[in-house]
Amino acid sequence: MPGSGLKSLAVVIILATAASSASADVTLPALFSDGMVIQRQRPVHAWGSANPGETVIVTFRGESRTTVADATGRWDLHLPPGEAGGPFELVVRGANAKIVHDVLVGDVWLASGQSNMEWPTKLAADADAALAWADLPRVRLLRVKKSYADHPLDDAAVVPWIACSRESVADFSAVAYFFAREIHARQQVPIGVIDASWGGTIAESWTSLRALAADPALMPVFAARAAMMERRADDLRQQERERREQEAARAAGRPVPDFQWRPDPAVWAPAVLFNAMIAPLAPFPIRGVIWYQGESNSSAERRHTYERLFQALIRDWRTRWSQDDLPFLFVQLASFTSTPAEDWAEIREAQRRALALRNTAMAVTIDIGNPDDVHPTNKRDVGLRLALAARAAVYGEDIEYSGPLAREVTREGSSLRVWFDHATSGLESRGGALRSFEVAGADGSFIAADARIERSTLVVSAPGVDAPVHVRYGWSNSPECRLYNREGLPASPFTVSR
């Protein structure tokens, strides 16, 4: 019919106009949701997408800034910093308007790592007591959903911001909750916590490819990845056999056998968690990072690289946040028997040495682990020790925040004297005589040693080692560690040489 062509053209025009109108909607990242917390005393960064060339206006706390979306439709701008307070509204106007309600300004902390960071409050020791104090409307929680990607993403999949309550924090990171609760009580400002953690993951998955490739000493990371993928076919066959055995046991009414846990190779690829769960957060100003990870890097093919890798991760994140002194507080691995195939002592030492980077602090947890469980349930003390570090190193309180840290060793005849930081008030042994000390001569052969406290130092010696060169403490997966400072904080395991 003569009019059918015109009608079809009209439909196409209407659909095109509708599509154009839809694409013109100005957007914000998923981080921007009702109830969010914005970092105080830092420029307020807002960004998102719109139609290319579209004018975007952002208003917050009576201040407005205007920008124009670039040729790819991206826009971003900064508004002036301000002090803690709220609630406020953040309004974004383009072809449409978006309003983010109930916005608080305070301190935002990123919590990340593997399962001991992910461990939920409802499974922590004394969970009922912990949850009874959890109704904190000015503490806000946001969880990044587990995801991975082969390139850095612009936006993260998240569970939107929600006020901390008995219900909301039950499935949220217990370490992050105890940390946030303490900082909120001390600082009396709104606190936002972003939980981006995933159990059973390795540090290289949380580090960008650019950072990994920049250091030739980190090439073993890629060798470990290659070895893992070469074993993949055998692993799949083994998993299928185990699955059949479990199904047969269920069908016969027998106990279902447990088999060794195996990681998902997709999640253990270098940089994939950084790409999906960290890179999209980096434009968002934060106060600092709390980190609990290392267990999955304790195997023979990964542990020797961890010292270099962990420090690369810290520098990498600081680069991404454009803040080379971004506070980075981390948990040293607790006591766990594990297996001879894993070396937790080497990971702890790598973590201790990361303190060479400025604006870092470490919560020692060697005394509050569970030798029989990789997931010790005392998360309260972990969170409080991280908060203690933050109070001193970040917020400037004049308090002792760390257990003794070996600084250097000197020779005195057939003995070695170990000097410590964070032991000004003196050292003490708790729970019995000092144990878990060893010394070695130039041959590097360690034997058990005796140690005695002299004020804020230790004198260590062993019969038969007349010229000791090396001393170490707590050098096993699950050592007996009894050395503390007088503030009641445990000494970190260490190895030092003269």
Secondary structure per residue as TSV (DSSP state, phi and psi in degrees):
chain	resnum	aa	ss	phi	psi
A	1	M	-	360.0	149.5
A	2	P	T	-60.0	-35.8
A	3	G	T	-84.2	-9.1
A	4	S	H	-66.8	-36.0
A	5	G	H	-63.9	-41.7
A	6	L	H	-65.1	-38.9
A	7	K	H	-64.6	-41.9
A	8	S	H	-62.6	-41.9
A	9	L	H	-62.3	-39.3
A	10	A	H	-64.2	-40.0
A	11	V	H	-63.3	-43.2
A	12	V	H	-61.0	-42.8
A	13	I	H	-63.6	-43.7
A	14	I	H	-62.2	-44.9
A	15	L	H	-64.6	-40.7
A	16	A	H	-64.4	-40.9
A	17	T	H	-63.5	-42.0
A	18	A	H	-63.9	-43.2
A	19	A	H	-63.4	-41.3
A	20	S	H	-63.2	-41.1
A	21	S	H	-64.1	-41.0
A	22	A	H	-65.0	-41.9
A	23	S	H	-70.0	-17.2
A	24	A	T	-77.9	-11.9
A	25	D	-	-59.2	126.1
A	26	V	-	-73.3	138.7
A	27	T	B	-125.1	159.9
A	28	L	-	-122.4	157.1
A	29	P	-	-63.2	161.5
A	30	A	T	-62.1	-22.4
A	31	L	T	-58.0	-29.2
A	32	F	-	-89.5	96.0
A	33	S	-	-138.7	163.3
A	34	D	T	-51.7	139.3
A	35	G	T	86.4	6.0
A	36	M	-	-70.5	164.2
A	37	V	E	-118.1	133.0
A	38	I	E	-109.4	140.1
A	39	Q	E	-66.3	126.9
A	40	R	T	-71.6	158.0
A	41	Q	T	58.9	18.4
A	42	R	S	-129.3	147.4
A	43	P	-	-53.7	138.7
A	44	V	E	-82.1	114.3
A	45	H	E	-97.5	122.1
A	46	A	E	-122.2	142.3
A	47	W	E	-155.7	168.4
A	48	G	E	167.9	-149.4
A	49	S	E	-133.3	159.8
A	50	A	-	-163.8	-176.7
A	51	N	S	-67.7	141.7
A	52	P	T	-51.4	131.6
A	53	G	T	82.1	-0.6
A	54	E	-	-74.5	136.9
A	55	T	E	-80.8	131.1
A	56	V	E	-122.7	132.1
A	57	I	E	-120.6	128.4
A	58	V	E	-117.5	131.8
A	59	T	E	-124.1	132.2
A	60	F	E	-152.1	129.4
A	61	R	T	53.0	39.8
A	62	G	T	81.4	-0.2
A	63	E	E	-108.1	139.7
A	64	S	E	-126.2	145.4
A	65	R	E	-135.3	149.8
A	66	T	E	-124.8	142.6
A	67	T	E	-146.3	175.1
A	68	V	E	-126.1	132.3
A	69	A	-	-62.9	140.0
A	70	D	-	-78.4	-172.8
A	71	A	T	-64.3	-20.1
A	72	T	T	-96.9	2.0
A	73	G	S	87.8	7.2
A	74	R	E	-89.6	144.2
A	75	W	E	-141.7	151.9
A	76	D	E	-159.5	154.5
A	77	L	E	-157.7	167.6
A	78	H	E	-124.6	139.7
A	79	L	E	-109.9	162.5
A	80	P	-	-61.6	148.6
A	81	P	-	-72.4	164.6
A	82	G	-	-153.4	175.8
A	83	E	-	-86.1	173.8
A	84	A	S	-64.0	146.4
A	85	G	E	165.4	-163.8
A	86	G	E	117.9	176.4
A	87	P	E	-82.9	151.7
A	88	F	E	-126.3	175.1
A	89	E	E	-116.8	139.8
A	90	L	E	-110.5	121.5
A	91	V	E	-115.9	129.4
A	92	V	E	-119.0	126.5
A	93	R	E	-124.6	130.1
A	94	G	S	-139.4	-125.6
A	95	A	S	-67.6	-22.0
A	96	N	S	-130.6	-176.7
A	97	A	E	-128.2	140.7
A	98	K	E	-124.9	136.3
A	99	I	E	-123.3	125.2
A	100	V	E	-101.3	118.5
A	101	H	E	-95.2	161.0
A	102	D	E	56.4	47.6
A	103	V	E	-88.8	126.3
A	104	L	E	-103.8	154.3
A	105	V	E	-117.5	125.8
A	106	G	E	-167.7	-133.6
A	107	D	E	-115.8	134.0
A	108	V	E	-112.8	127.3
A	109	W	E	-118.4	138.3
A	110	L	E	-99.0	123.0
A	111	A	E	-106.6	126.8
A	112	S	E	-147.4	168.5
A	113	G	E	136.5	-149.4
A	114	Q	S	-112.7	-148.2
A	115	S	H	-63.3	-31.3
A	116	N	H	-71.1	-21.5
A	117	M	H	-83.0	-36.8
A	118	E	H	-71.3	-24.8
A	119	W	-	-47.9	123.9
A	120	P	B	-77.8	154.7
A	121	T	G	-60.3	-35.4
A	122	K	G	-66.0	-17.2
A	123	L	G	-104.2	2.0
A	124	A	S	-77.2	160.5
A	125	A	T	-60.2	142.3
A	126	D	T	53.7	44.2
A	127	A	H	-60.8	-39.1
A	128	D	H	-61.0	-43.5
A	129	A	H	-65.6	-40.0
A	130	A	H	-63.5	-43.6
A	131	L	H	-71.2	-24.7
A	132	A	H	-63.4	-23.1
A	133	W	T	-106.8	20.6
A	134	A	-	-93.6	-3.8
A	135	D	-	-80.5	89.3
A	136	L	E	-126.9	87.5
A	137	P	E	-63.4	-19.7
A	138	R	E	-100.9	11.5
A	139	V	E	-107.0	124.9
A	140	R	E	-119.3	145.0
A	141	L	E	-121.7	137.2
A	142	L	E	-135.6	133.1
A	143	R	E	-114.7	129.3
A	144	V	E	-83.0	126.7
A	145	K	-	-69.0	149.3
A	146	K	-	-66.0	122.2
A	147	S	-	-160.1	160.5
A	148	Y	-	-142.4	158.1
A	149	A	-	-154.2	154.4
A	150	D	S	-90.4	1.1
A	151	H	S	-147.5	157.4
A	152	P	-	-63.1	130.7
A	153	L	-	-92.1	155.1
A	154	D	S	-81.9	-25.2
A	155	D	S	-139.0	151.3
A	156	A	-	-107.2	150.5
A	157	A	-	-82.7	124.2
A	158	V	E	-134.1	158.3
A	159	V	E	-92.2	117.7
A	160	P	E	-57.5	164.2
A	161	W	E	-54.0	142.1
A	162	I	E	-148.7	146.1
A	163	A	E	-67.0	143.8
A	164	C	E	-68.9	127.1
A	165	S	-	-150.2	171.9
A	166	R	H	-54.3	-39.7
A	167	E	H	-76.4	-46.1
A	168	S	H	-72.4	-30.7
A	169	V	H	-91.1	-8.0
A	170	A	T	-58.0	-39.1
A	171	D	T	-101.0	10.2
A	172	F	S	-97.1	159.5
A	173	S	B	-50.2	121.7
A	174	A	H	-66.8	-43.2
A	175	V	H	-59.2	-45.4
A	176	A	H	-64.6	-38.7
A	177	Y	H	-63.6	-50.3
A	178	F	H	-63.4	-37.3
A	179	F	H	-62.7	-51.4
A	180	A	H	-63.3	-40.1
A	181	R	H	-61.6	-42.0
A	182	E	H	-69.3	-43.9
A	183	I	H	-65.1	-40.1
A	184	H	H	-61.2	-43.2
A	185	A	H	-65.1	-36.2
A	186	R	H	-81.2	-40.8
A	187	Q	H	-90.0	-23.4
A	188	Q	-	56.6	41.5
A	189	V	S	-132.0	159.2
A	190	P	-	-57.9	143.3
A	191	I	E	-125.4	129.6
A	192	G	E	-111.7	136.3
A	193	V	E	-123.5	126.0
A	194	I	E	-106.2	117.2
A	195	D	E	-99.2	110.6
A	196	A	E	-123.2	79.0
A	197	S	E	-131.0	159.9
A	198	W	-	-154.0	118.6
A	199	G	T	-61.2	146.8
A	200	G	T	68.9	31.6
A	201	T	-	-113.6	161.1
A	202	I	-	-107.6	155.2
A	203	A	G	-62.6	-34.7
A	204	E	G	-66.3	-24.2
A	205	S	G	-71.4	-21.4
A	206	W	G	-96.4	6.7
A	207	T	S	-116.6	141.7
A	208	S	-	-69.5	153.5
A	209	L	H	-61.4	-36.2
A	210	R	H	-59.8	-44.5
A	211	A	H	-68.9	-39.8
A	212	L	H	-65.8	-43.2
A	213	A	H	-73.9	-18.8
A	214	A	T	-75.0	-16.0
A	215	D	-	-119.8	109.3
A	216	P	G	-57.4	-25.8
A	217	A	G	-69.4	-12.1
A	218	L	G	-97.4	8.8
A	219	M	H	-60.8	-28.6
A	220	P	H	-57.7	-23.0
A	221	V	H	-58.2	-44.0
A	222	F	H	-75.6	-31.2
A	223	A	H	-65.2	-41.0
A	224	A	H	-64.0	-36.9
A	225	R	H	-65.1	-43.0
A	226	A	H	-62.3	-43.1
A	227	A	H	-63.3	-39.2
A	228	M	H	-61.8	-44.1
A	229	M	H	-71.7	-30.0
A	230	E	H	-68.5	-27.2
A	231	R	T	-85.0	-4.6
A	232	R	H	-60.6	-43.9
A	233	A	H	-61.0	-43.6
A	234	D	H	-64.0	-40.1
A	235	D	H	-62.3	-41.6
A	236	L	H	-64.4	-40.8
A	237	R	H	-64.0	-41.3
A	238	Q	H	-65.5	-41.4
A	239	Q	H	-63.9	-37.5
A	240	E	H	-66.5	-41.6
A	241	R	H	-61.1	-43.8
A	242	E	H	-64.5	-38.4
A	243	R	H	-62.0	-42.1
A	244	R	H	-65.2	-38.7
A	245	E	H	-63.8	-41.1
A	246	Q	H	-66.4	-42.0
A	247	E	H	-63.7	-39.2
A	248	A	H	-65.8	-39.1
A	249	A	H	-64.4	-41.9
A	250	R	H	-63.2	-44.1
A	251	A	H	-64.2	-32.0
A	252	A	H	-91.4	-1.0
A	253	G	T	73.5	19.0
A	254	R	-	-91.5	162.9
A	255	P	-	-58.5	136.2
A	256	V	-	-80.1	123.7
A	257	P	-	-70.2	148.0
A	258	D	-	-97.0	144.6
A	259	F	-	-125.2	164.1
A	260	Q	-	-58.8	135.0
A	261	W	-	-68.2	141.0
A	262	R	-	-127.1	137.2
A	263	P	-	-71.5	157.1
A	264	D	-	-78.8	116.0
A	265	P	T	-57.3	-30.7
A	266	A	T	-62.6	-35.1
A	267	V	T	-81.2	-21.7
A	268	W	T	-92.2	7.4
A	269	A	S	-71.6	143.2
A	270	P	T	-54.8	133.3
A	271	A	T	77.1	-8.3
A	272	V	H	-67.8	-32.5
A	273	L	H	-79.1	-35.4
A	274	F	I	-57.4	-45.8
A	275	N	I	-60.7	-41.6
A	276	A	I	-94.3	-30.3
A	277	M	I	-115.7	-13.3
A	278	I	I	-116.7	-49.9
A	279	A	G	-52.5	-41.7
A	280	P	G	-67.3	-17.8
A	281	L	G	-87.4	-20.6
A	282	A	T	-60.5	-30.1
A	283	P	T	-70.8	-9.5
A	284	F	S	-93.8	114.3
A	285	P	-	-60.3	138.6
A	286	I	-	-133.8	164.5
A	287	R	S	-82.9	-34.0
A	288	G	E	175.1	-174.8
A	289	V	E	-123.8	139.3
A	290	I	E	-116.6	136.5
A	291	W	E	-136.1	136.1
A	292	Y	E	-141.5	103.3
A	293	Q	-	-163.9	164.4
A	294	G	-	139.7	-24.0
A	295	E	G	-56.8	-42.5
A	296	S	G	-76.6	-7.6
A	297	N	G	-100.2	12.0
A	298	S	-	-88.1	0.3
A	299	S	B	-74.1	165.8
A	300	A	T	-60.3	-36.6
A	301	E	T	-82.3	-6.6
A	302	R	T	-121.8	-26.8
A	303	R	G	-66.3	-32.7
A	304	H	G	-69.5	-20.2
A	305	T	G	-90.4	-11.0
A	306	Y	H	-65.1	-37.4
A	307	E	H	-57.5	-49.4
A	308	R	H	-68.5	-40.6
A	309	L	H	-65.5	-46.1
A	310	F	H	-62.2	-42.5
A	311	Q	H	-68.4	-33.6
A	312	A	H	-64.5	-39.7
A	313	L	H	-61.4	-45.7
A	314	I	H	-61.1	-47.7
A	315	R	H	-63.0	-39.1
A	316	D	H	-60.6	-48.8
A	317	W	H	-64.4	-38.2
A	318	R	H	-63.6	-38.7
A	319	T	H	-63.7	-43.0
A	320	R	H	-66.5	-33.1
A	321	W	T	-88.6	4.4
A	322	S	T	52.8	41.7
A	323	Q	-	-144.9	97.6
A	324	D	T	-74.7	-4.4
A	325	D	T	-120.3	25.8
A	326	L	-	-53.6	122.4
A	327	P	-	-57.7	130.7
A	328	F	E	-131.4	106.3
A	329	L	E	-109.0	134.4
A	330	F	E	-138.9	161.5
A	331	V	E	-102.4	127.6
A	332	Q	-	-78.6	143.2
A	333	L	-	-58.4	139.5
A	334	A	-	-79.6	-174.7
A	335	S	-	-79.1	132.3
A	336	F	-	-157.9	130.4
A	337	T	-	-62.0	-42.8
A	338	S	-	52.6	-142.6
A	339	T	-	-132.9	162.1
A	340	P	T	-61.0	-17.2
A	341	A	T	-75.4	-12.2
A	342	E	B	-115.7	146.9
A	343	D	-	-125.6	91.8
A	344	W	H	-74.7	-25.7
A	345	A	H	-62.9	-40.9
A	346	E	H	-66.7	-36.4
A	347	I	H	-66.6	-41.8
A	348	R	H	-61.0	-40.3
A	349	E	H	-66.0	-40.2
A	350	A	H	-61.1	-38.9
A	351	Q	H	-67.1	-42.5
A	352	R	H	-59.8	-39.6
A	353	R	H	-73.1	-19.4
A	354	A	G	-65.7	-15.6
A	355	L	G	-67.1	-8.9
A	356	A	G	-64.9	-22.9
A	357	L	S	-78.1	136.3
A	358	R	T	-68.8	157.0
A	359	N	T	58.2	35.8
A	360	T	E	-117.4	157.1
A	361	A	E	-152.9	154.4
A	362	M	E	-128.9	131.7
A	363	A	E	-92.0	112.9
A	364	V	-	-80.5	130.6
A	365	T	-	-128.4	20.5
A	366	I	T	-60.1	-23.6
A	367	D	T	-93.8	-5.6
A	368	I	S	-124.4	23.6
A	369	G	-	-87.2	-174.0
A	370	N	B	-132.8	109.3
A	371	P	T	-55.5	-22.8
A	372	D	T	-102.6	3.2
A	373	D	B	-144.8	123.3
A	374	V	S	-67.7	-14.0
A	375	H	S	-116.7	78.4
A	376	P	-	-61.6	139.1
A	377	T	S	-87.8	-7.5
A	378	N	-	-77.7	81.7
A	379	K	H	-89.5	-17.3
A	380	R	H	-61.2	-50.5
A	381	D	H	-66.8	-31.3
A	382	V	H	-62.1	-50.1
A	383	G	H	-62.4	-39.4
A	384	L	H	-68.5	-35.8
A	385	R	H	-70.5	-36.1
A	386	L	H	-63.3	-41.6
A	387	A	H	-65.1	-36.8
A	388	L	H	-60.1	-43.1
A	389	A	H	-63.2	-41.8
A	390	A	H	-65.2	-41.4
A	391	R	H	-59.5	-38.5
A	392	A	H	-85.0	-54.1
A	393	A	H	-79.0	-25.4
A	394	V	T	-107.9	-44.2
A	395	Y	T	-98.0	-3.1
A	396	G	-	80.6	18.0
A	397	E	-	-71.7	143.5
A	398	D	-	-88.3	77.3
A	399	I	S	-137.2	157.4
A	400	E	-	-79.1	130.4
A	401	Y	-	-125.8	-1.9
A	402	S	S	-135.8	150.8
A	403	G	-	-72.4	170.2
A	404	P	-	-57.5	136.1
A	405	L	E	-122.2	120.4
A	406	A	E	-59.2	128.5
A	407	R	E	-105.0	-45.3
A	408	E	E	-161.2	169.6
A	409	V	E	-135.5	141.1
A	410	T	E	-125.9	153.2
A	411	R	E	-91.1	135.8
A	412	E	E	-135.0	89.4
A	413	G	T	66.1	-122.0
A	414	S	T	-96.3	15.6
A	415	S	E	-119.6	161.2
A	416	L	E	-117.3	135.7
A	417	R	E	-105.3	125.7
A	418	V	E	-101.7	127.9
A	419	W	E	-105.1	142.9
A	420	F	E	-125.8	148.4
A	421	D	E	-88.0	160.1
A	422	H	S	60.3	38.1
A	423	A	-	-138.9	26.4
A	424	T	T	-57.9	-38.8
A	425	S	T	-80.2	-6.2
A	426	G	-	114.0	163.9
A	427	L	E	-106.3	157.7
A	428	E	E	-152.9	157.1
A	429	S	E	-102.3	136.2
A	430	R	-	-122.6	134.9
A	431	G	S	85.7	14.3
A	432	G	S	127.7	-170.9
A	433	A	S	-68.3	154.6
A	434	L	-	-62.2	139.4
A	435	R	-	-137.2	177.2
A	436	S	-	69.2	27.7
A	437	F	E	-103.6	144.0
A	438	E	E	-141.6	150.5
A	439	V	E	-130.2	161.2
A	440	A	E	-146.5	151.4
A	441	G	-	-85.9	-161.5
A	442	A	T	-63.7	-20.2
A	443	D	T	-78.7	-8.5
A	444	G	-	75.2	13.2
A	445	S	-	-90.9	108.3
A	446	F	-	-83.9	140.5
A	447	I	E	-133.5	158.0
A	448	A	E	-59.0	143.0
A	449	A	-	-132.0	160.0
A	450	D	E	-95.3	146.9
A	451	A	E	-135.8	140.6
A	452	R	E	-133.4	147.5
A	453	I	E	-87.9	132.3
A	454	E	E	-126.9	95.8
A	455	R	T	56.7	-105.8
A	456	S	T	-108.4	19.4
A	457	T	E	-129.5	168.4
A	458	L	E	-122.4	139.8
A	459	V	E	-111.4	121.6
A	460	V	E	-123.9	135.9
A	461	S	E	-154.9	163.6
A	462	A	-	-145.2	136.3
A	463	P	T	-57.7	135.2
A	464	G	T	91.9	-9.5
A	465	V	-	-110.0	91.1
A	466	D	S	-81.0	-23.1
A	467	A	S	-129.3	70.4
A	468	P	-	-67.4	144.1
A	469	V	-	-122.0	-35.6
A	470	H	E	-120.7	146.6
A	471	V	E	-138.0	141.1
A	472	R	E	-141.1	160.3
A	473	Y	E	-140.0	133.4
A	474	G	S	66.5	34.9
A	475	W	-	-92.0	68.2
A	476	S	S	-159.6	171.2
A	477	N	S	-63.2	-40.2
A	478	S	S	-134.2	75.4
A	479	P	-	-83.9	162.8
A	480	E	-	-90.7	108.5
A	481	C	-	-115.6	119.4
A	482	R	-	-124.3	7.2
A	483	L	E	-90.5	128.3
A	484	Y	E	-136.8	164.2
A	485	N	E	-89.8	174.4
A	486	R	T	-73.8	-9.0
A	487	E	T	-83.8	-0.8
A	488	G	S	85.2	19.6
A	489	L	-	-103.9	133.5
A	490	P	B	-73.6	147.0
A	491	A	-	-72.2	145.9
A	492	S	-	-75.0	138.5
A	493	P	-	-54.0	153.5
A	494	F	E	-160.7	165.1
A	495	T	E	-137.1	128.3
A	496	V	E	-137.6	155.0
A	497	S	E	-132.1	152.8
A	498	R	-	-87.1	360.0
